[in-house]
Amino acid sequence: MTLHTDRPNKIMSLPTVQISTELAILLAYYLSYEEKDRGYGGLMRRAADHLIYHLVSRWRTAPDPEATTVAVVQKLLPVADRTHMAKALG
C-alpha cells in the first residue's frame, strides 16, 4: 500500500510512503474483524459516510490499487484504532 503524505489535489507530485510488512499484516488482521463498526464492513460504511466508497472499493478489486492519502486513512480508521496500531508497531 502506498500513502500520499500531502494534499490530495496534487496526487501526481506527492511524495509517497511504502508501508512495512508488519503494518500490512496488522491492517489485514484489522480488516478481518467482524465486530460492529470494525473490520472491512466498518471501513466500507465509513467510506460510504465520507462519500469515498467508490475509491475504497477499488482497493480490493484493482490489481494495482491507487495510492491513497493520509487524510483518507484518517477518515476510514478511527483514532482509537490508529492509536492501537501505532502502539502495536512500536
C-alpha positions in Angstrom: 0.0 0.0 0.0 1.2 3.5 -0.8 0.2 6.6 1.1 0.5 10.1 -0.2 1.8 12.4 2.6 0.5 15.7 1.3 -2.7 17.4 -0.1 -4.9 15.0 -2.2 -5.4 17.6 -5.0 -1.8 17.2 -6.3 -1.7 13.4 -6.5 0.8 13.2 -9.3 3.5 15.2 -7.5 3.1 13.9 -4.0 5.8 12.1 -2.0 4.7 8.5 -1.1 5.4 6.2 1.8 5.6 2.4 1.4 4.2 0.7 4.5 6.0 -2.0 6.3 5.2 -5.7 6.1 4.2 -5.6 9.8 1.7 -2.8 9.1 0.3 -4.6 6.1 -0.2 -7.7 8.3 -1.8 -5.6 11.1 -4.2 -3.9 8.6 -5.2 -7.4 7.2 -5.9 -8.5 10.7 -7.9 -5.3 11.4 -10.0 -5.8 8.3 -10.8 -9.4 9.3 -12.7 -8.2 12.4 -16.4 -8.9 12.3 -17.5 -6.7 15.2 -19.9 -3.8 14.5 -18.1 -0.7 13.1 -14.8 -2.6 12.8 -13.2 -4.6 10.1 -13.9 -4.5 6.4 -17.6 -3.8 6.9 -17.0 -0.9 9.3 -14.3 0.6 7.0 -16.7 0.4 4.0 -19.5 2.0 6.0 -17.2 4.9 6.9 -16.1 5.2 3.3 -19.8 5.5 2.3 -20.4 8.1 5.0 -17.5 10.2 3.6 -18.6 9.7 0.0 -15.4 7.8 -1.0 -16.9 4.3 -1.2 -16.1 4.2 -5.0 -12.5 4.8 -4.3 -12.1 2.4 -1.4 -13.9 -0.4 -3.1 -11.3 -0.4 -5.9 -8.5 -1.1 -3.4 -9.8 -4.6 -3.1 -10.6 -5.3 -6.7 -7.9 -3.5 -8.6 -4.8 -5.5 -9.5 -2.6 -2.4 -8.8 -4.7 -0.1 -6.5 -4.2 3.6 -6.5 -2.2 5.2 -3.7 -4.2 7.0 -1.0 -3.7 10.0 1.2 -3.1 10.2 4.9 -6.3 12.2 5.2 -8.3 9.3 3.7 -6.8 6.8 6.2 -7.7 9.2 9.0 -11.3 9.3 7.8 -11.5 5.5 7.5 -9.7 4.4 10.7 -11.0 5.7 14.0 -8.4 7.4 16.2 -8.6 4.6 18.8 -7.8 2.0 16.2 -4.9 4.0 14.7 -3.5 4.6 18.2 -3.7 0.8 18.9 -1.9 0.0 15.6 0.8 2.6 16.4 1.4 1.1 19.8 1.4 -2.4 18.4 4.1 -1.4 15.9 6.2 0.5 18.5 
